[in-house]
Amino acid sequence: MTAYTATVTVRLKQGVLDPEAETTQRALERLGFELEDLRAADQFEIDIAAATADEARERVVEMTERLLANPTIHDYEVDLTEQ
């Protein structure tokens, strides 16, 4: 078995209301920062042991789709690194 760390970034899909990001963007603009757009995201780091990187990725994707993200309203990215 090989140890891997998966970093899962979950964010709302484009077009889904993101009140946290809207509030943060307005606050940054009031502070004088200029920006085009801002989106909030959640990030999870998962340490996992698996026989192969493909197996580790499959397991992390399953975890993400079953609990960490709602595929109807969220997009997600999985970055996998060997420890």
C-alpha positions as CSV (number, residue, x, y, z in Angstrom):
1,M,0.0,0.0,0.0
2,T,1.1,3.5,-0.8
3,A,0.2,6.6,1.2
4,Y,-1.5,9.5,-0.7
5,T,-2.8,12.9,0.3
6,A,-5.8,14.1,-1.6
7,T,-6.8,17.7,-1.6
8,V,-10.5,18.2,-2.5
9,T,-11.7,21.7,-3.4
10,V,-15.5,22.1,-3.5
11,R,-17.1,25.2,-4.8
12,L,-20.6,26.2,-6.0
13,K,-21.2,25.9,-9.7
14,Q,-21.2,29.1,-11.8
15,G,-24.6,30.7,-11.5
16,V,-25.5,29.3,-8.1
17,L,-26.0,32.0,-5.5
18,D,-23.0,32.3,-3.2
19,P,-23.9,34.8,-0.4
20,E,-20.7,34.2,1.5
21,A,-18.6,35.2,-1.6
22,E,-20.9,38.2,-2.4
23,T,-20.5,39.5,1.2
24,T,-16.7,39.0,1.1
25,Q,-16.4,40.7,-2.3
26,R,-18.4,43.7,-1.2
27,A,-16.2,44.0,1.9
28,L,-13.0,43.8,-0.1
29,E,-14.3,46.5,-2.5
30,R,-15.2,48.8,0.4
31,L,-11.6,48.3,1.5
32,G,-10.4,49.6,-1.8
33,F,-9.6,46.4,-3.6
34,E,-10.7,46.0,-7.2
35,L,-11.7,42.5,-8.3
36,E,-13.8,41.0,-11.1
37,D,-15.3,38.1,-9.1
38,L,-14.9,36.1,-6.0
39,R,-16.1,32.6,-5.1
40,A,-15.9,30.8,-1.8
41,A,-14.6,27.2,-1.6
42,D,-14.2,24.5,0.9
43,Q,-11.0,22.5,0.9
44,F,-10.5,19.1,2.5
45,E,-7.2,17.1,2.9
46,I,-7.6,13.4,3.0
47,D,-4.8,11.0,3.8
48,I,-5.5,7.6,2.3
49,A,-3.6,4.4,1.7
50,A,-4.2,2.5,-1.6
51,A,-2.5,0.1,-3.9
52,T,-2.4,2.6,-6.8
53,A,-3.0,6.3,-7.4
54,D,-6.1,5.4,-9.5
55,E,-7.6,3.4,-6.7
56,A,-6.9,6.3,-4.2
57,R,-8.5,8.8,-6.6
58,E,-11.6,6.6,-7.2
59,R,-12.1,6.3,-3.4
60,V,-11.7,10.0,-2.9
61,V,-14.1,10.8,-5.7
62,E,-16.7,8.4,-4.2
63,M,-16.3,10.1,-0.8
64,T,-16.6,13.5,-2.4
65,E,-19.8,12.7,-4.3
66,R,-21.4,10.9,-1.4
67,L,-20.7,13.4,1.3
68,L,-18.4,16.4,0.6
69,A,-20.1,17.8,-2.4
70,N,-23.6,17.9,-3.9
71,P,-22.9,17.3,-7.6
72,T,-26.2,19.1,-8.5
73,I,-24.8,22.5,-7.2
74,H,-21.1,21.9,-6.6
75,D,-18.1,21.5,-8.8
76,Y,-15.0,19.9,-7.3
77,E,-11.4,19.2,-8.0
78,V,-9.3,16.3,-6.6
79,D,-5.5,16.7,-6.5
80,L,-3.6,13.6,-5.4
81,T,0.0,13.5,-4.3
82,E,2.0,10.5,-3.1
83,Q,3.4,11.0,0.5
